[in-house]
Amino acid sequence: MKRILPLLTAVIFLGACDPGTEPGFAPIARLTLNPLYLPSGENAELVLDARASCDELDHPEACDSDPDGTGPDSRCPGGITFSWDIPFSHSTLAATPNRAQVRLATRITSPQPITLTVTDCDGLSASVTRVVGVTAD
């Protein structure tokens, strides 16, 4: 009986460390704004670019390293989805099919936050917030 207990403990411990049961790592959220500043109170276009975001620790092969590409798609395994929180009035002028890049028309009079949340196939997510500034009149 004394020999069975250590063996049983080792089997349970090794089974708990099975990489197939691990949820993996959260994706990495990357966001750039172009331009960084908009003229205060004037109609302007703003490009939100998250194409560099991806699940590079769990699925580096699914990352899109082409700077002109559409970014990673949402198909599993390895895909991610993009969710935007844009709390100011705007119109969407264009977007890539996966919404990794979005072009907006807006008019702001004060700095405004924009939050991107990316979620991978395991349901893990990461967020990043950038602030678009305004220039003085």
N, C-alpha and C positions, 0 to 999 in steps of 0.2 A: 504494500500500500504506500510506503514511503517513496518508492520509485515512481509510482504512477502520478502522484500529486505534482512533482516538478515537470513531468512530461505534459500533463494536462494543462498546467499553467503556461508552458511554452507554446502549446498549440493555440490556446485562447489568445495569448499576447500576439503571436504572429498573425493570427486571423484578423485581429483588430487593426493591424498595420497594413493590411492588404491595400495596395495603391488603387485597386479597382473600386474600393468603397470611399475613397477620399473625394471630396467635392472639387478639388483643384484650387486654383488661384483666381482671384477676381481679375477681370480684364483691366487694361490701363486706359484711362480716359485722357485724351489730348484734344485741346481746343485752341484754335487760333482765330483771331478776328481781323478782318481786313476791310476798311481801315480800323485803326485803334481808336480814332477820334472822329466824330461827326460834327458838322457845323450846327451849332445850337439853333433849334427852331426851324431848320430848313429840311426839305425833303432830301433824303440821301439813301444810297444803297449800302448794305452791309453784308459781307460774306462770312458765314460761320463755317469753319472747316474742321471737321473731326476725323478726316480720312486716315490720320496717323494712329488713331485709337485701334486697339486690337487685344486679343487674348494671347499675347506673345509668350507667356510662361507655359501655358498648357498646350497651345496650338500655334507655334511660330510659323508653321507652313501655311496657315490660313491668312497671315497678315499680308496686306497689299503694300509693297514698298515703292510702288510707282507713284511719284508725287502728283501725276496727272490722272491717276486711276480713280476708281469710285470708292476705294476703301474696302474693308472686309465685308463680305455679304452676311446675311443673317442665317444661312443654312448651317445646320449642325452636322457633324461636330466642328468646332472652331469658329463658328460665326458669332456675331454680336448684334444686338439691336441698339438703335440710337433713339434717345428720348430727350426732347428739348424743353426747357422751361424759360420762356421769353415773356416776362411779365409786363411788357409795354406794347402799345398799339403798333401793329406792323402788318404788312402784306407779304406773302411768300411769292417771290417772282420766279424762282426755279429751285429745284432740288434734285440731287442724285436719287435713283430709285430706292436706295437703302436709307436715304436722308442723312448720310454722313456729311454732306455738304449742302448748305442751304443759303440761298441769296434772298435777302429781305429788302423791302422798301419801308422806311420809317421816318419819323420826325420826332426827335427827342430834345428836351431842354435841360436835362441833367444827366449825370452818369447813371447807367443802367446795368444791372447784373444779368448775365445769361448763364444758365446752368445746363450742362450736358451730362446725361447719365447713360452709361453704356452697360448692357447686361449680356452675359455670356450664356451659353447653352445649359450651364449648371445652375442658372438662376442667380449667380453672383454678379454684383454690380459695383461700379465705381463712378464717382461724379467729379466734375471740375467746374468751377465758376470763374468766369472772366467778366470784367467790367468794361463796357464800351464808354469811352469818355466823350466829352463835348468840348469844342473850341469856343472861345469867347468871340462875341461879335466884333 
